[in-house]
Amino acid sequence: MKANSFFPRSLAPGFVLASILLLPGAAAFPADKINLIYTARVMSQAYPWMAQDLGLFKKYDLDVPVIFVTPGAPAVAAILSGDSEVAVIGAASITRPFVQGNKDPVFIGGIKSLLTHSIIAKPDIKRPEQLKGKRIGVSRIGSNPHYFAVQALRHFGIESREVSYIQAGGALETLRFMRAMAETAKIMHTDKDLTFKILGKYLRIDDRTLLDASYNVEIKALEPRLALKHEGIQSTLDEIAPTEPRAKTVKPQEMIDTRYLDEMEKGGFFDQLWGGKK
């Protein structure tokens, strides 16, 4: 089944280079070192990676650590706190703080003048107006994908109050994180000695008998493939329902996003990890 894609051109600026103007007396790094952050692993933000790999920063006598920071509030916080002097970031992220009175960040260059995102909808969504009342996933509130969605919907006469936004996080880094968690689960289920070594370090316990007794009880309850059980979530909803009546109207599946587990399952990651077992 093919999903529908709505792709109007956005007139808003895309990614820009933003910089902090350091005030007199403020702590600063040496002149030849600049901390740079970027907020998406996409082609339009590849300039810093290329400059680093091609040795262009060194050519201009610069030491530039290139660091990924989640878009939206985390990236803005890194800029406003002075943790980063330069950022490749969506224009909307800095505009609001500036308008609200924080005059330190300024735009020092443009990378992309148009947003080129798309809104991907289920096959039963044939027209933009059918998005009213629906939930739309974005990486973060305040990120470029969120800003694009707002502008795209407005282009079709739909205001933000007529939809709801879900912060799904950065897909690529979340999938990388889930793979790390899945591999950790496999190690915990299959390598008791290594597990005990790490547990002993963090729990400050070196009593093998105690660790073994705890492991034998807990391992039976741990999901080897990070599976989400609806009944477990339902039990938590039932628990708070007496004091929070709205919990009675919520279904477990509304709180679950299995896209990353599905991707790892369909892509063969779990089978490769477990060798067809479990």
N, C-alpha and C positions, 0 to 999 in steps of 0.2 A: 504494500500500500504506500502510495506516495504522499508525502506531506506537502501542504501548500506553503508557499513562501511569498510574503509581502515585502517589497523592497523599494520604498520610495527614497529618493535622494534627500538627504538631510542638508540643510543650509548651515548647520552649526559647525564650528571648527572641530576637527578631530583631535589627534594627538599633538601635543605641543611640548616644547622644552620650557620648563618652569624653573625659576631660580629664587633662592632666598637672598635678600640683601642683608648682609650682616651689619648690625648696628655697631657704632664705636664702643669698644669695651667688651663686646660679646666674644665668647670663646670661639676660636676658629682653628681649623686645621692649617698646617703649613701651606704656603701659597701653591706648592706643586702637587698637592693632594686634594682631590674632589670626590666626595661620596655621591654616586649617581644611582638613582633607583628607576626601575621601569615597572609597569603595572600589567603587562600582558605579554605572553609568549606568542607574538604574532609578527608578521613581516613588517608591519608599519612601525614596530618598535625595535627593529633589528639593528638600527644604526649603532647603538653602543656596543653590541656584540661584535659587529664587523670592525669597528674602530679598534676594539681591544685585540681581536685576532690578527688584524693587519698591522698592528704595532703603531697605529696613528697617534694614540695617546702618548706613547713613549717618544715618538717623533717630535711632539710639541712639549716635551719635558714635563709630562703629567703622569701622576699615579692616580688612576681612576678605578676604584672598586665598583663593579657593576652588580647591583643587588636587586633581586625581585621582591616586591612588596605588593600585597593584595590591594587591588584597586578600591576606590571609595575612601571611607573613613581612615583605614590604616595608612594608606599612602599619603593622604592629606596630613595626618598627624605627624608622619615622618618629616614632611616638609616644614610644617609650622613649628615643630619642636627644634628644628635645626639639625636633626640627625642626618639629613641629606641636603647638600647644597644645590644639586641639580636633579631634576626629575623629568622623565618622559611620561607625560600624564595627560589625561583628557582635560580639555579647557574648562569644562563645567566643574571639575573638582576644585579648582582654585578660585573660580569666579565668585562662588557664594561666600567663602571666607573673606575675600577682598571687599565685596559689597557690604559685608557685615562689619567692616572696620579694620581688618587685619591687612595692613598695607605692605607687609614685608615681602610676600611672594610676588614676583613679576614674571611675565612671559618674555623669554629672550630669543625665541625662534619658533618657527612653525615647521612641522613635519608633514602633516596631513590636513588638508583644508575641508575635506568632506568625510562624513561617516559612511562606511560601506557595509554596515551590518544588515542582517535580514531577520524578519520575524517568521519563524517556522511554526506552522499550525498543523493540527491533526487533519486528516483527509476530509472530515465532515465539516470543517470550517471552510466555506467557499468564498465568503465575502468579509472584508474587514469589520463591518458592523456586527458580525457574529462573535467578535471578541469581547463585546460588552458583557460584563459580569463574570468573565473568565479570569484565571490566574496566569500570569506571565512570569516566566523564570528569567532572572538576570543574574549576572555574577555578583554584584553588590549594588545596594542603593547608593546613588551618587557616582557610579562608574559610567563609562561611555555607553555600554550596552543598555543601561537603565535610561540614560539621557536620550539615546537613540529611540528607545521604545516610546518614551513620552512624546517625542517630536513626531515619530511616525504615526502614532495613534491620533495625534492632533491634526495631522495632515488629512486623515480620513474622518475628521469631525468627532473623534472620541477623546474625552477628557480622562485624565488619570484617575479621577474618583470613580469612573465607571468600570475600572478593572482593579485587580489587586496584584501586587508584585511579590515574588518569592525570591529571596537571596539564595542562589544555588551555589555560590562560591565559584572559584576558578576551576573549570572542569579538568584541565590537564593536571594541575597540581593536586587536585583532590583524588584523581585516578592514581597518580603516583603514590599518594599517601595511603590509599586503600590497598594497593599492591604490597606496600611495606607492611601494613597490618596483617594482610593475608599470609605473607611469608613468615611473619612473627608467629602467627597462630600455628602454622605448620611445624615450626621449630619447637614450640611449646608442647605440641602433641607427640612429637617423635624423638626429641632429644632431651631426655630428662636431666642428664648431667649438665649440659649447657644451661638449661633452664634453672637448675638449682644454683649454679654458679652466679648467675645474674640476679636471681631472687635473693640469694644470700647477701650480695653486695648492697642492694637497695633496701632490703628489709633488716639488714644487720643481724642476720641469723645464720649460724654455722652448724646448727644441730640438724644433721641429716635425717634423723628420725622424725623430728618435727616437720621439716620440709616435706618429707615423703608422705606423712599423714595428711598434710594440707593438700598436697598435689593430687593424691588419690581421690579426694573428695571433690575438689574444684574442677579437675580436668573433665569430669563427666558432664559438667554443666557448661563448659566452654564450647562455642560453636567453631568447629574446625574450618568452615568456609564462610564465617561471618554472617550466617543466615539471620534474617529478621523474622521473628515469630509474632504474628498478629495477636495471639492470645496473651503474650507477655505485655504488649502495649495496652491491650484492652483491660488487663488487670489494674494497670496504673490509672487508667481513666475511671474505672469503677471505684478506685480508692478515693479519688478526689471529688467524685460526683456529689456526695452529700453536702459538701461545702462550696462546690463550684458547679451549679446545675448545668452550665453550658457544656460540661464534659460529656453529658448524656447525648449530645447531638453530634459529637465528633466520632468518626470512624477511624480505626487504626490505620487503614490504608491512606488516609489523608495526611498522616504524619510520616509516611515512609517514601523515600526516594531510592529505588533500587537500580538506578541507571548504571552505577559503577559496578555493582555486583553482577548485573546482567552482562555488562561489557566484558568483565573478566571471565564469566562463565561461557559466553558465546565465543569469545576470542580464544578459548582454550587455555587461559592462564592457569585456572585451577587444576585442570587435568595435567598440565605440564608440571605444575608445582608438586602435586601429589602423586604423579605417575599413575593416574587412573584409579587411585585408592580413595577412600573416604567418600 
